[in-house]
């Protein structure tokens, strides 16, 4: 009861705006401070908790980050995207082992989440883990070989990392899935035109 009363007193302070000068400070300190405010305002959203943890990790507050990740897993233990966001946080923090553990948890706890698997494969590829990315993308494709959008998404990210052979494989699979779909052909065209850059 006492804790609740304290939270109710602190909440108005945390929901106040900051002036420009506050945002000229140290980036790591700001990441943690803003994550603290967000967490107080929305403490139970699993995806948000994973993202708060990412900010704390970058700020060097690993214990707080792990607390957020654990809370996120408890809120939505079978949501593949929650585990993917935790993996992204670890990847950004340079913690490969922890990231791969989160990816493994994602696959075990939500084994049919092909879209999350694809997004996680793109994340792995963007962070230089091509072998792990390829393996995960194969798993996503096996779940639904007709999903040309996921093939394009991964192929585009392969181009971005100058993996032309991998891009060719996934664009070919996209064309096999839906050869009469003009949006698919356009997506491939834009991927090459943009050199794999993220679409607008």
The 8 nearest C-alpha neighbors of each residue, nearest first, counted from 0:
[[1, 3, 2, 4, 5, 6, 7, 8],
 [0, 2, 4, 3, 5, 6, 7, 8],
 [3, 1, 5, 4, 0, 6, 7, 8],
 [2, 4, 6, 0, 5, 1, 7, 8],
 [3, 5, 7, 1, 2, 6, 0, 8],
 [6, 4, 2, 8, 3, 7, 9, 1],
 [7, 5, 3, 9, 8, 4, 10, 2],
 [6, 8, 4, 10, 5, 9, 3, 11],
 [7, 9, 5, 6, 10, 4, 11, 12],
 [8, 10, 6, 12, 7, 11, 5, 13],
 [9, 11, 13, 7, 12, 8, 6, 14],
 [12, 10, 14, 13, 9, 15, 8, 7],
 [13, 11, 9, 10, 14, 15, 8, 16],
 [14, 12, 10, 36, 11, 15, 9, 39],
 [13, 15, 11, 12, 10, 16, 36, 40],
 [16, 14, 13, 12, 11, 17, 10, 36],
 [15, 17, 14, 18, 13, 12, 19, 21],
 [18, 16, 21, 15, 19, 22, 20, 14],
 [17, 19, 20, 21, 16, 22, 23, 15],
 [20, 18, 22, 21, 17, 23, 24, 16],
 [19, 21, 23, 22, 18, 24, 17, 25],
 [20, 22, 19, 23, 18, 24, 17, 29],
 [23, 21, 19, 20, 24, 29, 18, 17],
 [24, 22, 20, 21, 19, 25, 26, 29],
 [25, 23, 22, 21, 26, 29, 20, 28],
 [24, 26, 28, 27, 29, 23, 22, 30],
 [27, 25, 29, 28, 30, 24, 58, 23],
 [28, 26, 58, 30, 29, 25, 31, 57],
 [27, 29, 31, 25, 26, 30, 32, 58],
 [28, 30, 32, 26, 27, 31, 33, 25],
 [31, 29, 27, 54, 33, 28, 32, 26],
 [30, 32, 34, 55, 28, 29, 33, 54],
 [33, 31, 29, 35, 34, 30, 28, 36],
 [32, 34, 36, 35, 30, 31, 29, 37],
 [35, 33, 37, 31, 51, 36, 32, 38],
 [34, 36, 32, 38, 33, 37, 31, 39],
 [37, 35, 33, 39, 34, 13, 38, 40],
 [38, 36, 34, 40, 39, 35, 41, 33],
 [39, 37, 42, 41, 35, 40, 36, 34],
 [38, 40, 36, 37, 42, 41, 35, 10],
 [39, 41, 37, 38, 42, 36, 10, 14],
 [42, 40, 38, 39, 43, 37, 44, 47],
 [43, 41, 38, 39, 44, 40, 48, 37],
 [42, 44, 41, 45, 74, 48, 71, 70],
 [45, 43, 47, 46, 48, 42, 41, 71],
 [46, 44, 71, 48, 47, 74, 75, 43],
 [47, 45, 49, 81, 48, 44, 50, 71],
 [46, 48, 50, 44, 49, 45, 51, 41],
 [47, 49, 51, 45, 67, 50, 46, 71],
 [50, 48, 52, 46, 68, 47, 85, 51],
 [49, 51, 53, 47, 52, 48, 46, 54],
 [52, 50, 48, 34, 54, 53, 49, 47],
 [51, 53, 64, 55, 49, 67, 50, 54],
 [52, 54, 88, 50, 56, 51, 55, 57],
 [55, 53, 51, 57, 30, 52, 56, 31],
 [54, 56, 58, 52, 60, 64, 31, 57],
 [57, 55, 53, 61, 59, 58, 64, 60],
 [56, 58, 54, 59, 55, 92, 53, 27],
 [59, 57, 27, 55, 56, 60, 31, 54],
 [60, 58, 56, 57, 61, 55, 27, 54],
 [61, 59, 55, 56, 63, 58, 62, 64],
 [60, 62, 64, 56, 63, 59, 65, 55],
 [63, 61, 65, 64, 60, 66, 56, 55],
 [64, 62, 66, 61, 65, 60, 55, 67],
 [65, 63, 52, 61, 55, 67, 56, 66],
 [64, 66, 68, 62, 67, 63, 69, 61],
 [65, 67, 63, 69, 64, 68, 70, 62],
 [68, 66, 70, 52, 64, 48, 65, 69],
 [67, 69, 65, 71, 49, 70, 66, 52],
 [68, 70, 72, 66, 71, 67, 65, 73],
 [69, 71, 67, 73, 68, 72, 74, 66],
 [72, 70, 45, 68, 74, 69, 48, 73],
 [73, 71, 76, 69, 75, 70, 74, 68],
 [72, 74, 70, 71, 76, 75, 69, 45],
 [73, 75, 71, 72, 45, 70, 76, 43],
 [76, 74, 72, 78, 77, 73, 45, 71],
 [75, 77, 72, 73, 78, 74, 108, 71],
 [78, 76, 108, 109, 75, 79, 105, 72],
 [77, 79, 75, 80, 81, 76, 109, 82],
 [80, 78, 105, 82, 81, 109, 115, 77],
 [79, 81, 83, 82, 78, 115, 84, 46],
 [82, 80, 84, 46, 83, 79, 78, 85],
 [83, 81, 85, 105, 79, 80, 84, 101],
 [82, 84, 80, 86, 85, 81, 119, 79],
 [85, 83, 87, 81, 86, 82, 49, 80],
 [84, 86, 82, 88, 83, 49, 87, 81],
 [85, 87, 98, 83, 89, 101, 84, 88],
 [88, 86, 90, 84, 89, 85, 91, 83],
 [89, 87, 53, 85, 91, 86, 90, 92],
 [88, 90, 92, 98, 94, 86, 87, 91],
 [89, 91, 87, 93, 92, 88, 94, 98],
 [92, 90, 88, 93, 89, 87, 94, 57],
 [91, 93, 89, 90, 94, 57, 88, 56],
 [92, 94, 90, 91, 95, 89, 88, 98],
 [95, 93, 89, 92, 90, 97, 96, 98],
 [94, 96, 98, 97, 90, 93, 99, 89],
 [97, 95, 99, 98, 94, 100, 89, 101],
 [96, 98, 100, 99, 95, 94, 89, 101],
 [99, 97, 86, 89, 95, 101, 100, 96],
 [98, 100, 102, 96, 101, 97, 103, 95],
 [99, 101, 103, 97, 98, 102, 104, 96],
 [100, 102, 104, 86, 98, 99, 103, 82],
 [103, 101, 99, 105, 100, 104, 86, 83],
 [102, 104, 100, 106, 105, 101, 99, 107],
 [105, 103, 101, 107, 102, 106, 108, 100],
 [106, 104, 79, 102, 82, 103, 108, 107],
 [107, 105, 110, 103, 104, 109, 108, 102],
 [106, 108, 104, 110, 105, 109, 103, 102],
 [107, 109, 77, 105, 106, 104, 110, 76],
 [110, 108, 77, 79, 106, 111, 107, 105],
 [111, 109, 106, 107, 112, 108, 105, 113],
 [110, 112, 113, 109, 142, 106, 139, 116],
 [111, 113, 115, 114, 110, 109, 116, 79],
 [114, 112, 139, 116, 115, 111, 117, 142],
 [115, 113, 117, 116, 112, 118, 149, 139],
 [114, 116, 118, 117, 112, 113, 80, 119],
 [117, 115, 113, 119, 114, 118, 139, 120],
 [118, 116, 120, 114, 115, 119, 136, 139],
 [117, 119, 115, 121, 120, 116, 122, 114],
 [118, 120, 122, 116, 121, 117, 83, 115],
 [121, 119, 132, 117, 123, 122, 118, 136],
 [120, 122, 124, 118, 119, 123, 153, 125],
 [123, 121, 119, 125, 120, 124, 118, 126],
 [124, 122, 120, 128, 126, 132, 121, 125],
 [123, 125, 129, 121, 127, 128, 126, 132],
 [124, 126, 122, 123, 127, 121, 160, 156],
 [127, 125, 123, 124, 128, 122, 90, 91],
 [126, 128, 124, 125, 129, 123, 160, 132],
 [127, 129, 123, 124, 131, 130, 126, 132],
 [130, 128, 132, 124, 131, 127, 133, 123],
 [129, 131, 133, 132, 128, 134, 124, 135],
 [130, 132, 134, 133, 129, 128, 135, 123],
 [133, 131, 120, 129, 123, 135, 124, 130],
 [134, 132, 136, 130, 131, 135, 129, 137],
 [135, 133, 131, 137, 132, 136, 130, 138],
 [134, 136, 138, 132, 137, 133, 120, 131],
 [135, 137, 139, 133, 138, 134, 120, 117],
 [138, 136, 140, 134, 135, 139, 141, 133],
 [137, 139, 135, 141, 136, 140, 142, 134],
 [140, 138, 113, 136, 142, 137, 141, 116],
 [139, 141, 144, 137, 143, 142, 138, 136],
 [142, 140, 138, 143, 139, 144, 137, 136],
 [141, 143, 140, 139, 113, 138, 144, 111],
 [142, 144, 140, 145, 141, 146, 139, 113],
 [145, 143, 140, 146, 141, 142, 176, 147],
 [144, 146, 176, 143, 147, 177, 173, 140],
 [147, 145, 148, 144, 143, 149, 150, 176],
 [146, 148, 173, 150, 149, 176, 145, 151],
 [149, 147, 151, 150, 146, 152, 173, 183],
 [148, 150, 152, 151, 147, 146, 117, 153],
 [151, 149, 147, 169, 153, 148, 173, 152],
 [150, 152, 154, 148, 149, 153, 155, 170],
 [153, 151, 149, 155, 150, 154, 148, 156],
 [152, 154, 156, 155, 150, 151, 121, 157],
 [155, 153, 166, 151, 157, 169, 156, 152],
 [154, 156, 195, 158, 152, 153, 157, 190],
 [155, 157, 159, 153, 158, 154, 195, 121],
 [158, 156, 162, 154, 166, 160, 159, 155],
 [159, 157, 195, 161, 155, 160, 156, 162],
 [158, 160, 195, 156, 157, 161, 196, 194],
 [159, 161, 157, 158, 162, 156, 125, 124],
 [162, 160, 158, 159, 163, 157, 195, 194],
 [163, 161, 157, 158, 165, 160, 164, 166],
 [162, 164, 166, 165, 161, 158, 167, 157],
 [165, 163, 167, 166, 162, 168, 157, 158],
 [164, 166, 168, 167, 163, 162, 157, 169],
 [167, 165, 154, 163, 157, 169, 164, 168],
 [168, 166, 164, 170, 165, 169, 171, 163],
 [169, 167, 165, 171, 166, 170, 164, 172],
 [170, 168, 172, 154, 150, 171, 166, 167],
 [169, 171, 173, 167, 172, 168, 154, 151],
 [172, 170, 174, 168, 169, 173, 167, 175],
 [171, 173, 175, 169, 170, 174, 176, 168],
 [174, 172, 147, 170, 176, 171, 175, 150],
 [175, 173, 178, 171, 176, 172, 177, 170],
 [174, 176, 172, 173, 177, 178, 171, 145],
 [175, 177, 145, 173, 174, 147, 172, 178],
 [178, 176, 174, 179, 180, 175, 173, 147],
 [179, 177, 174, 180, 175, 176, 173, 183],
 [178, 180, 177, 181, 174, 183, 184, 182],
 [181, 179, 183, 182, 177, 178, 184, 174],
 [180, 182, 184, 183, 185, 179, 178, 186],
 [183, 181, 185, 180, 184, 186, 187, 179],
 [182, 184, 186, 181, 185, 180, 187, 147],
 [185, 183, 181, 187, 186, 182, 188, 180],
 [184, 186, 188, 182, 183, 187, 181, 189],
 [187, 185, 183, 189, 188, 184, 182, 190],
 [188, 186, 190, 184, 185, 189, 183, 191],
 [187, 189, 185, 186, 191, 190, 192, 184],
 [190, 188, 192, 186, 191, 187, 193, 185],
 [189, 191, 195, 187, 193, 155, 188, 192],
 [192, 190, 194, 189, 193, 188, 195, 187],
 [191, 193, 189, 190, 194, 188, 195, 187],
 [192, 194, 190, 195, 196, 191, 189, 198],
 [195, 193, 191, 196, 192, 190, 159, 158],
 [194, 196, 159, 155, 158, 190, 193, 156],
 [197, 195, 193, 194, 159, 198, 190, 155],
 [196, 198, 195, 199, 156, 155, 193, 159],
 [199, 197, 196, 193, 190, 195, 189, 155],
 [198, 197, 196, 193, 189, 190, 195, 186]]
